[in-house]
Amino acid sequence: MGETILVTGSSGFIGVRLLRQLAAEGERVRVFLRTESHGAALPDGVEVVRGSFGDSEALGRAVRGIDRIVHLAGVTKAFDETGYDAGNVLPVKNLLSAVREHNPGLKRFLFVSSLTVAGPASEGIRGVSERDNPAPVSAYGRSKLRAEALCLERSDGVPVTIVRPPAVYGPGDRDVLQIFQMLAKGVLLSAGSAARQRFSMIYVDDLVDGMMMAARSEAAAGRIYYITSPRSWSWDELIAAAKPVLGFTKISKLSLPKPLLFAVATIIGAIGSLRGTPLLINRDKANELVQDYWVCSSEQAEIDFGFRAGTTLAEGIAKTIAWYRQKGWL
């Protein structure tokens, strides 16, 4: 029999793919779900513990008897630093406390962080590495950095590994979907300079492979890794990979000037505040969008535990768009 693995954030885009892989590997899986979350899409045999990250009793039930924890849960939208901390920092703190009390023999706590912790790179080819000092440019990135600091502070008692994915795409993702929807109409609307920008991306199944390789590697204990594709991409390269699948003939590229983007983001952010619901964009999120180089390197992951993403951009885009069409999303 395999190990028993606890997954938080299992109903999200990455979590769904992770559960599918763990089930295929024969691992026993437990998920921690909010009381109001549904578990209808869970694979057969998955054990469910319900509760909140503020419920110490429920967290104790969730972590007992577990071999490894993959913590995916978090928030990507909030009004301010306090909101991001409530969704991204406090759950880590409470989970680690539950592990210390109820499962001191845990083999590994894998925290799925974000490239936004590092901040943008100074150039677009190699990008940032684990040796570079973090310089987040958004409240989201700063909250993830604070969560990482908690993990590392407690790594003497709980074996922790941190992974920082870049943009993730694949079946089930709704963020990159918006880009493909634009391209299908012959338009690319970007923030900042589309001609200069480069970015790292990873296909979701490659990310899941890398996450679990990190979670199982003895060399990865107490370490931070970028899990990404072997190279960065430009908008023109993304367009070229999508063109034969989407079938458009030409693209009109429109770049929003930074002052206009920040003005629009301010208005949308204010609307979200009035509604009491954070919307997709605000000034803080705009500060991420206008950066030129969201690029990182997975060289250290390849050295330490042999990770190398195997899905090419063309293959990943073809699989993703085929799934979107099957579901009627595109």
Buried (B, 14 or more C-beta within 10 A) or exposed (E): EEBBBBBBBBBBBBBBBBBBBBBEEEBBBBBBBBEEEEEEEBBEEBEBBBBBBEBBEBBBBBBBEBBBBBBBBBBBBBBEBEBBBBBBBBBBBBBBBBBBEBBEEBBBBBBBBBBBBBBBBEEBEBBBBBEBEBEBBBBBBBBBBBBBEBBBEBBEEBBBBBBBBBBBBBBBBEEBBEBBBBBBEEEBEBBBEBEEBBBBBBBBBBBBBBBBBBBBBEEBBEBBBBBBBBBBBBBEBBBBBBBEBBEBEEBEEEBBEBEEBBBBBBEBBEEBBEEEEBBEBBBBBBBBBBBBBBBBBBBBBBEBBEBEBEBEBBEBBBBBBEBBEEEEBB
